[in-house]
Amino acid sequence: MFRALCCGHVPVDDAQLLIVFAAPALVDDPAARAAALAVLDDGEHARMQRYVFARDRDLYLTMHAVQRRLLSAVTGEPPAGWRFVAGAQGRPELAPPRAALSVNGSHTHGMTMCGLARGAVIGVDVEQLRNDTPISVSDQFFSPAEQAAIRAAPPDQQGARFLTSWTLKESYMKARGLGMSLPLDQFTIELAPGAPPRLHVEPAWDDGITWHFEMLRPTPNHLAAVCHNAGQGVPVTVLPDTWATLNATRDRPIL
């Protein structure tokens, strides 16, 4: 079910789907922090300051700075030049005329994730594995099939199974741009050994698009999911762990 991190099966310059993981320790370095703060726009600075705890501000700063640098590495444009607008459900989207690019980000304790798609739409989510995973949430909000699959797992595996389902569902809702306005029980992501996750959507919420999923394991303590409509078999290229650090202070990031 999980794919090991690698640099994909195509030259990175030609990759249609790109993923970067970065720990918030990236901005512990004074030069990297200053460079990250310099590329955020006024709205991002304001949203970052709304977080009460410094650790959450660092997660936000890391994710948004890395996202801008990933965009710049793909296009050659400066990281500070990107502008974002709110979509119909509030999802940040690139301001026109960048319709051919889609970006999405996520962060959790100890990890951030940025995804970029060329000529497709992408949604991503990363979660920390926890000993106190609230699997009872699935009984309240997940589809009956997902509830049954989680409860059928051995007790010591139910938490990981819940988080796998949660991460996949989050990536799909974010790819759709609907967030929590899409009821969690109105779609099922079926997990079967040796097969990719398979989506089943209730007709009232089906957009007619074929969505594809991939699970990643950036660290032993984190799960991540990618949802995209780039097509079956299009590889997800995960950039090396060193990418974010090497590009943290570059005026012109490179792949």
C-alpha positions in Angstrom: 0.0 0.0 0.0 2.8 2.4 0.8 5.4 3.4 -1.7 9.0 4.1 -0.6 10.2 7.6 -1.3 12.3 8.0 -4.4 12.7 10.3 -7.3 10.1 8.7 -9.5 10.6 7.0 -12.9 10.9 10.0 -15.1 13.4 12.8 -15.3 12.5 15.3 -12.6 12.3 18.2 -15.0 9.5 16.4 -16.9 7.6 15.1 -13.8 3.9 15.9 -13.9 3.4 15.3 -10.1 6.0 16.5 -7.6 6.1 16.1 -3.8 8.4 17.8 -1.3 8.5 16.9 2.4 10.2 19.3 4.8 10.5 19.3 8.6 9.9 22.6 10.4 13.5 22.5 11.7 14.3 23.9 8.2 13.5 27.4 9.5 15.6 27.0 12.7 18.5 28.2 10.6 18.4 32.1 10.8 19.3 32.5 7.1 16.6 30.0 6.0 14.0 31.7 8.3 14.8 35.1 7.0 14.5 33.8 3.4 11.2 32.1 4.1 9.7 35.2 5.7 10.8 37.3 2.8 8.8 35.3 0.2 5.5 35.2 2.0 2.9 37.8 1.1 1.0 40.0 3.5 -2.0 37.6 3.8 0.3 34.7 4.6 2.1 36.7 7.2 -1.2 37.6 8.8 -2.5 34.0 8.8 0.8 32.7 10.2 0.5 35.2 13.2 -2.9 33.9 14.1 -1.3 30.6 15.3 -0.8 30.8 19.1 2.1 28.4 19.4 5.6 29.0 17.8 5.7 25.4 16.6 2.5 25.9 14.5 3.8 29.2 13.1 7.0 27.3 12.0 5.0 24.6 10.3 3.0 27.2 8.4 6.1 29.2 7.5 7.9 26.1 6.3 5.1 24.8 4.2 4.3 28.0 2.4 7.9 29.0 1.8 8.7 25.5 0.4 5.5 25.6 -1.8 6.6 28.9 -3.3 10.1 27.6 -4.0 8.7 24.5 -5.6 6.6 26.6 -7.9 9.7 28.7 -8.8 11.8 25.7 -9.4 9.3 24.5 -12.0 8.7 27.8 -13.7 11.8 29.9 -13.1 9.8 32.8 -11.6 10.8 34.3 -8.2 9.3 32.7 -5.1 7.9 36.0 -3.8 6.0 36.7 -7.1 3.3 34.1 -6.7 -0.3 35.3 -5.9 -3.0 33.1 -4.5 -6.8 33.6 -4.4 -9.5 31.8 -2.5 -11.5 29.2 -4.4 -15.2 28.6 -4.1 -14.8 26.8 -0.8 -11.9 28.8 0.5 -9.1 26.6 -0.8 -6.0 28.7 -1.8 -5.5 28.5 -5.5 -2.9 30.1 -7.8 -4.2 33.4 -9.2 -4.8 33.4 -13.0 -3.3 32.8 -15.5 -1.7 29.8 -13.8 -4.5 27.4 -14.5 -2.1 24.7 -15.8 -0.5 24.4 -12.4 -2.1 23.1 -9.2 -0.5 23.2 -5.8 -1.6 22.0 -2.4 0.0 21.7 1.0 -0.4 20.1 4.4 1.3 20.0 7.8 1.2 18.0 11.0 3.4 17.7 14.0 7.0 17.5 12.8 6.4 17.5 9.0 5.1 19.6 6.1 4.2 18.4 2.6 3.8 20.3 -0.6 2.4 18.9 -3.9 2.5 20.3 -7.4 0.8 19.1 -10.5 1.3 20.2 -14.1 -1.8 20.0 -16.2 -3.8 18.2 -13.5 -5.3 18.8 -10.0 -3.6 17.6 -6.8 -4.6 17.3 -3.2 -2.2 16.1 -0.4 -2.3 15.3 3.3 0.2 14.3 5.9 -0.5 13.0 9.4 1.5 12.0 12.4 1.1 8.4 13.6 -0.2 8.6 17.2 -0.8 6.1 20.0 -4.0 7.9 20.9 -5.6 7.9 17.4 -9.3 8.7 17.8 -10.7 5.8 15.8 -14.2 6.4 17.3 -14.4 9.3 14.8 -14.8 6.8 12.0 -17.9 5.4 13.7 -19.5 8.8 13.6 -18.4 10.1 10.3 -16.9 7.5 7.9 -18.9 5.4 5.5 -20.2 2.0 6.8 -17.7 0.1 4.6 -14.8 2.1 6.0 -16.0 1.7 9.6 -16.3 -2.1 9.1 -12.8 -2.3 7.6 -11.2 -0.4 10.5 -12.9 -2.5 13.1 -12.0 -5.7 11.3 -8.3 -4.9 11.6 -6.4 -6.4 14.5 -6.7 -4.0 17.5 -3.0 -3.0 17.3 -3.5 -2.0 13.7 -6.8 -0.1 13.9 -5.2 3.2 14.6 -2.9 3.0 11.5 -5.8 1.8 9.4 -8.0 4.8 10.6 -5.2 7.3 9.8 -4.6 5.7 6.4 -8.3 6.2 5.6 -8.4 9.7 7.1 -5.3 10.8 5.1 -6.7 9.5 1.8 -10.0 11.1 2.5 -8.4 14.5 3.3 -6.3 14.4 0.1 -9.5 13.7 -2.0 -11.5 16.5 -0.3 -8.6 18.9 -0.9 -8.2 17.9 -4.5 -11.9 18.5 -5.0 -11.6 21.9 -3.3 -14.5 21.1 -1.1 -12.9 20.5 2.3 -15.3 19.4 5.0 -18.3 20.6 3.0 -18.0 17.1 1.4 -19.6 14.8 4.0 -17.1 12.0 5.0 -19.8 9.3 4.8 -20.7 10.1 1.2 -17.6 8.5 -0.3 -15.6 5.4 0.5 -11.9 4.8 -0.3 -11.5 1.0 -0.5 -8.2 -0.5 0.6 -7.2 -3.9 -0.5 -3.8 -5.6 -0.2 -1.6 -5.2 -3.3 -4.1 -2.8 -5.0 -4.2 1.0 -5.2 -6.9 2.7 -3.2 -10.2 2.7 -5.0 -12.8 5.5 -4.7 -16.6 5.0 -4.5 -18.7 8.2 -4.4 -22.4 8.6 -3.7 -24.1 9.8 -7.0 -25.1 13.2 -5.4 -21.4 14.0 -4.8 -19.8 12.4 -7.8 -18.0 14.9 -10.1 -17.4 12.3 -12.9 -13.6 12.7 -12.6 -11.4 9.7 -12.3 -9.2 10.3 -9.2 -6.1 8.4 -8.4 -4.3 7.9 -5.0 -0.9 7.1 -3.7 0.2 6.5 -0.1 3.7 7.6 1.0 5.7 7.1 4.2 8.0 10.1 4.6 9.2 8.9 8.0 8.4 6.0 10.3 6.2 8.4 12.3 4.2 10.0 9.4 1.7 8.9 6.7 1.0 10.9 3.6 -1.5 10.7 0.7 -1.7 12.1 -2.8 -4.9 12.4 -4.8 -4.7 13.5 -8.4 -6.5 13.3 -11.8 -3.3 13.1 -13.9 -4.2 9.6 -15.1 -3.6 6.0 -14.2 0.1 5.2 -14.0 1.4 8.7 -13.9 4.2 8.5 -11.3 4.4 10.7 -8.2 7.9 12.0 -8.0 9.1 12.7 -4.4 12.1 15.1 -4.3 15.0 14.1 -2.1 15.0 15.0 1.6 17.8 17.5 0.9 15.8 19.5 -1.7 14.1 21.9 0.7 17.4 22.6 2.6 19.4 23.1 -0.6 16.9 25.6 -2.0 16.0 27.3 1.3 17.9 30.5 0.5 18.1 30.4 -3.3 16.7 33.4 -5.2 16.1 30.9 -8.1 15.3 27.5 -6.7 16.2 24.5 -8.9 14.9 20.9 -9.2 
